[in-house]
Structure formats: structure tokens, C-alpha cells
Amino acid sequence: MSGQSSLAYPEMRELFERNDQWADGVRKRDPGFFPKHYPGQRPEILWIGCSDARVPETTIMGCQPGDIFVHRNIANLYSPQDDSLNAVMMIALQNFKVKHIVVTGHTNCVGCITALNVSLLPTSKAISPLQRYIEPLATLSRTLFVDKRPPSLDLLVEENVLQQVKNLAECDVVKNDWKRRGTDGVRVHGWVYHLEDGTIRDLNCSIGPPGHIPGQRNVNSYF
């Protein structure tokens, strides 16, 4: 396959220049950083977040490359039929034995706005990929109507995170991890990131394997 170099595009060339500057800066601060990370990774957290460009998980958590295993999609949704996310969880839980899965929604979420708008319309057959994908979230929005009034966007964002935490705790991949690792199995959490001030809020909905002790720090924790 032949084509033109990305460097022919000024905005792409600028990104390559930024990458050179970043890599050079990291090597100067920590000469062993890249050699240390090349052989493998050992993240303790799987982050399931939104694809929104304003929510870069490693940046907002003050972490480094290699600290967080990541899956991002529109509106941080989970479905048992989502083989992409199921595959990510299997790698995270079986290969890396991550200790925590965090579902993180965020304020002013475009996916939630889209679902909210859809929920205001008469139900109809979903045609486009986005319509099909967002349908469960639109259905959730309809359950939150009060006196025919739709929920606020902030409420839908929160309820969506809570629903995804519940979905994950009931999915086969997580249940199998709990059977395999017992009380050392993965914990599932729900957070909301606030774009307006950069802070994260815990929704107090954490779920762990049967018999685990909430709040107990896992042995050999990296952080």
C-alpha cells in the first residue's frame, strides 16, 4: 500500500515534533524509563472511560504510562455483547490481575446528551451505528422521567455510571475473576470526572467479590 507521509500535513508534523520533545524530556529526566517499560506492564487499574478528548485518564490521575490499563468508548458503556471490552477485561484480569476496575463518566458528556435527546423522541428502530449503540442509554434516560420531564444531564451521567458498575458486577468475566481469585478478586468502582474544575467524585457504589473486606488495601499494591 502506497501513500503520502503523515509529515506532509502540518498538524501531523507538529504532533511528531511534540512527540520528539516529550520523549527527549523523559529520557533526560529518567534514562531508564523506556527500557524499564519495554519488556511489559503491570497496571493495577483498568479504566473504563468515555472517548471524550477532554478526559485523558493518565493526565487527570497524575499517573505515568504503564500505570493504567484503558478502554474508552462513547459514554463509558458496558454490554455483555461487547467483545472488545470483554477482551480488554480478560487481559486485564487474567494477564495483569488488576485490582480495580473504574467506570468513569464525566460532566457534559456528548454521549449522554445524545441519548437524552433520543429519549425525548418517540421510540423507533435504530438505524445508524450511533443510534444502536446509544439505545440502552436512551432507555435508561426514559426510566428517569418524572411527570414526563426528562432527567437532568448530570443525573443521567451519574445513573449511567451506576448502571455500568452493576452491569460489570453481573458479567461473566468479572464473576469468573471472583471465582478464580476469591476475596482478592477485582473491585469495581464508579466515578464522575468534573470538566468544570478537574476533580473526580466517587459515587459510593464500589462492589467487590463475596467476602472481601471493603477498604482493605490489596497486598503488594503498586500505588
Disulfide bonds with the S-S distance in Angstrom:
none
